[in-house]
């Protein structure tokens, strides 16, 4: 649910033979034109693009879904975007950017087509009306969490990134700039005119037309709340996110010396970026800005999920089929399997599990899955690799015709209870009651 635009243009012909460019050539030209039109170097660092067959996706702001350019069979290009996560300033920026690259590449966007711009801004240019449209939309969706809460729903998210793991923290609603209370939602639904404008000014990252100090502070806050992992950067993209968050805060301070910045988090990010190589990484403080400071429910494959600290390092192996999490001598690896009988009869969970044979046990400690929604069991034993010994929990969990297999390795025997708790946190989507906005 949100506001945005969807607009079309004919693919132009070029050259003496009046030929249309290839799909990849046009996508390359669009990316180049966007970069050329983005003169602010800090804004340019936010831009990222990817191509999937007939679709070019371009991220213009880290808090918003990408602008998508779709090559159509009728030799037209379709540009669409959601803009109401970031706000009216972003909507105006995206429309203006499309018009700029349209002029450069001879792409005549048809803004007059019905529904091309849901706000009407592309034709009217009235920014005050655009702000009113965004404010009305936010007020309209403010009642949804209240209604769903009355129906017993929990784990509500508002404009959060798709697939974002659910943090375990006391909150009514999660938003890109931090948790929102039930009272905030009530004030939003009851607000009129000036009060509504004040709420929107603090909610939207880009409320004014020009990117002012508030815009840069809010962008930095979004990165801190949602994207920063709060561990020593392991990959270059993690380092880039940390540095971008700091640079956004620095830009905000340069535009408004009185603006309030999150000093503890700024100092913490600076320390993480300059962490000595010979010092082991430390877990972050559990309180403060950043959802990934907390435990989170991470989505796995096959509809499974597991509860782990959000600051754990994460990678996906075997072409994205096997998630791996690790931190400070602990590693969690998971894979899943789905079985379907010839008669399409749903499998019985117990039939999916392996048997507790003497060959499998071999003196290991046996742990039964303490979760009423799924069935499973695990073994805990010492293992050795390259002359180094460690502890290993190998467990299975079954729900319907889906089997999850988890391997939890830990160096310290004192982490045995943590490993068992992590194993017991395995859950399947068929049994979850949480819902997202």
N, C-alpha and C positions, 0 to 999 in steps of 0.2 A: 504494500500500500504506500503510495507516495505520488509526488508530482514529477514531471519531466517533459521530455519531448520525443517525437519520432517524426523524422522528416526525410524526404526523398529528393534525389537529383539524378538527372541523366548522366551517364558516364560520357565525358566529352571526347570528341575526336580531335586528333592532332596531326601535324605534319602535312606534307604535300599530298599524301595519299588518303588523308582524312581517316586514319585508322584509330580505333579505340585502343587504349593501353591494356595490357594484360592485368589480371586481378592483382598479382603480386607487385607489379610496377605501380599501380594506383595506390595500393596500400603503402608502399615505400614512399611515394610522393606525399601522401597524407601525413605520415609520421614526420617527414622532413619539414613540411609546412607548419605543423604544430610546434616543433622545436624552434623554427625560425620566428614564429609569432610570439614565443614565450621569452621575453627579454630579461625577466628577473631570473638570475642564476639559481636562487633558492627555490623559486617556483618550478624551474626547469628540472631540478633534482627530484621533484615529486612524480614526474612523468615516467610511465613505464608502458610498454606495449608488447603484445603477443598476437600471433596469427594462428587460427585454427581453421584450416580449409578456407571457407568462404567468409570468415569473420575476422576482422581486425578489432582487437580490444585495446583501448588506450585509457590508462588511469591518469587522470588530471589532478586528483587530490586523494591522498591515502585513505580518507574517511568515506569516500563515495565509491559506488560501483562504477566500473569502467564505461566510457562511451564506446558503443559498438557500431562499427561500420560493416554492413553486410552487403556483399556482392550478390545482386539479384539475377535470376535467370533472364529477366527482360532487359538486361543491360542497364540497370539503374543501381545506384548505391543508396542504401538505407542507413541513416544515422539515428541512433536512439540512445537515451540516457535517463537515468533517475537522477534527480538533482536535490530532492527535498531532505536528504540526510544532512548535507552540509549547509544548505540555505539559499536564500535569494541571491546573494553575491555570487555564489558558485553558478547558479542558473544563468545569470546575466553573463558571467565569464564564459561559460560553455557555449552559449548562443553566439556571443561575439566572436569566439574562436572559430566556430563553424563558418561564420560569415567571412572571416579573414581568409581561411584556407579555401573557402569557396571562390573568393575573388582571385586568389593566386592560381588555383587549379581549374578554373572555369566550371565549377560545380554550382549550379543554380538551385539552391535549396528552395523547395516550394513550401514556404511557411503559411501560405494562404489555405492549404488543404485542411479540412476539418480535423481537429485533434492533433495537428502538427505540434503545437505548443499548448499544453493544457492550461498554462497561466495566461496566455495571450501576450506575453512580454515581447516575443520575437517581432510582432507586428506593431505593437503600441509603443514599445520602449519606455513604458511607464514603470519605473522602479518602485514607486510607492505602492502601486497596485500589486506588483509582484510580492512585496513584503506582506501585504494584506492576505494574498492568496496562501502564502506559506504559513502565516499565523493561523488562518482559519483551518487549514489542513491539520496543523499540529493540535489545535484545540479539539478537532473532531476525533482524532485518534487517541486523545488523552483519556477518554472514557472507556476504551477497550480493556486496558489492564484492570480497571476497577470492576468491570463486568465479569471478566474472566476470573478474577480473584474471588468474587462472590460465588462462582461456580466451582471453586476448589482447585483451580489451576495454579501451578507454581512454576518457577524457573522462567519467568517472562523476560523477554528481551525486546528492546525498541531500537530499530535501525542499527542493530549490531551486525558485524560482518557475517556473511553466510557461512555456516558450519563452525562458528566460533565455539570453543569448549565452554561449558557452563561453570562459572566460578562458584565455589562454596563460600558464601558470605551472606550476612544479613542484609537484605535489600528487597524492595518491592518490585522494582524494574531495573534492568541493566540498560544503560545507554552508552554511546561512544565516549562521552565525557564524564562517565562515572555513574554510580548508582543513583536512582531516583526514589524518593519516598512516596508512600500512599498520599501523604498530605500535599506533595508537589503535584501529583496528578489531579487531586481535587481542586487545588488552586487554579490549575490550568483550565479545567472544564468550567470553572465559575468566572474566570477572568474576562474583563471587558476592556477594550480600547487600550489605554495607556498601560494598565496592568498586564495585558496580554503582550503588548510590545516589549515590556521589560523582561517577561519570561522568555520570549523568543530571542531577545538579544543575548541572553545568557545561555540558551539552549543551542542555538545554531552556531556552528563554527564561523560561518561567513554571512553575517547578517547585513552589514553595510555593503555598498557597491565596490568600494576599493578595499584591498586587503590591508586593514589597519592593524594597530597593535593587538586588539582583541582577537583578530583573525589569526595572527601568528601565535599568540598564547594558546588559543583553543586548539590549533593544529598540533602544537607541541604536547598539549594535554592529551589529545586523542592518541598520539603515538605512545605516550607514557602509559595510558590506561590500557590500550588494546594491543599494541604491537611490540613494545619493548619486553624482552624475556626476563630482565633483571638478573641475568647471570653474565659472567665474563663472555663477551662476544666470541663465538666459535667460528662463524662463517662471515664472509664479507658483507652479506646483506644484513646480518644482525648489527654489525658495526655501523653500517650506513644508516640504519634506523635510529640507533642511539645518537649518532652525530647530527642527524637531521632534527631530532627532537631538541637537542641543545641549541642548534643554530636558529630554530624557530623561536625559542625563548630569548635568545640574544637579540634577534631582530625586533621582537616585541618590546624589549627594554630600550632599544635604540629609538623607537618611535614614541614611547611613553615612559619617561623615567619613573613615574609613580605607579606603574602597573604592578600588581602583585604576582610574583612568580613562585612556584613551588621550590623554594631553596633547598630543602633536604634532598628532593629527588634530582635536582640539577647537580648537586654535589655528588650524589651516589652514581649518577651516570658518568660523570667525569672520572670518578675512581675506577669504574668498570672499564672505561676506555683506556685507562693507563695502568691496568692491573699488571703487576710484575709476573713474568713468566715462571719464576721459580716459587711462586706462592700459590697453593691450591685454591681453587674457587670456593667461595663461601655462599651458602644460601642467603637470600635476601631477608630483610625484616618482613614479617607477615602482614604488617600494617603499612598504610600509605597508599599513594597513587600507584595503580597497576593491578589489573585483575590477575596477572600471572604470578603475583606474590602468593596467592592463595592456592589451596588445593582446587583442582578442576576436574570435571568429568570430561575425559577425552574420548572422542569418537574413534572407534577402531574399524576394522573391516567386518563384513557380514552382519551389520546391525548391532555389533557389540560396543560396549563402552567400558572405561575403567577410570578409577579415581587416582590421580597422581598430582604431585605439586606442579604448578604451571611453569616454574622456572627450570624444569628438567630440559636438557638438550633432547632434541627430537629429530629423527630422520625416518625415511620410508625406503626400505630395501625391496629387492625382488620386484622392480617396476611398480612400486607403490602398493604391493600386496602385503607387506610385512612391516608394521610400525615398530620402531625401536626408541625407547626413552632411556636416558642415563644421566647420572649425576653422583659424584662423590662416592664411588665404589658400589653403586647400585645400578643395575641394568634390567629393563623390562622389555621383553620381546613377545610379540603376539602374531598369531595367524589364525585363520578360520577356514572351515570347510562346510559345504552344504550338500546334503544328501537328498535325493528324490527317488522314491521307489517307482517301479514300472507302472504300478496301479495308481500312482500319485497319492497314495495314502500318507498322511503326515506321519513322520517318524516319531517314535516314543523317545524322549530325551535319554532315558536309561540305556536304550539300545545303541545310542551314539557313542557312549563312553566305553573306553577300553576296560578290560577286566583286571581285578587286583590279583594277578598271578604271582607266585613266588619269584619268577624270573624278573618281573617288573619291580617288585618291592626290594628284594635283596637287602633286607635289614634297614631300609629307609623309614623315616618317620612318615606316617600317613595322616593327611589332613583332609577332612571332608568339607566340601563347600558349604559354608554357613549362610545360605541365601535361599529363601523359600521360593523365589521365582525361577531359579535355575538349579540344575543338578550337576555335581561334579566332585572330583577328588584330586588330590595332589600328593606328591612325595617331596620330602626335604632330605637332602643328603649332601655330603661334602664331595666336591669334584676337584679336578686338577687340570691345568692347561699350561704348557710351557714351564713346568716346574712350580707354578704358583697354585696354591690351593684356595678354594673359595666355597661358599655355600650356594646351593641351587634348589629352587622350588620349581618343579615341573608339574603343571596342573592342566586339567581339562574342565570345560564347562559346557553343558548342553541345554539348548532351549529349542523345542520343536525339532526341525530337521537341520539345525545349525550347531556346529561344534566349534568352540573356541579353545585354542591351545596356547598357554602362556608359559614362558620361562623367565623366572625371576632370579637373578644372580646377585649375591651380596658378599662382601669381603668379611664383614664383622658379624660374628654369631649373635651379637646383641640386636641385629636388625631382623632377627627371625620373626618377631611379632609384626613388624612393619610389612614383611613379605606376605605373611598370612592375611593381614588386613587388606593389602593391595589385591591379593587373589580373591578375597571375599567381596571386593568392590565390583567385580565383573558383573555386568548387567546387560540385558538384551532389549532392543527397542520394542519388542512385543510385550514387554512387561513394564516399560517406563510409563510414568504418568505425567512427566513434565512436558510443557508446551512452550513454543517460542512465538514471539510476535514477529 
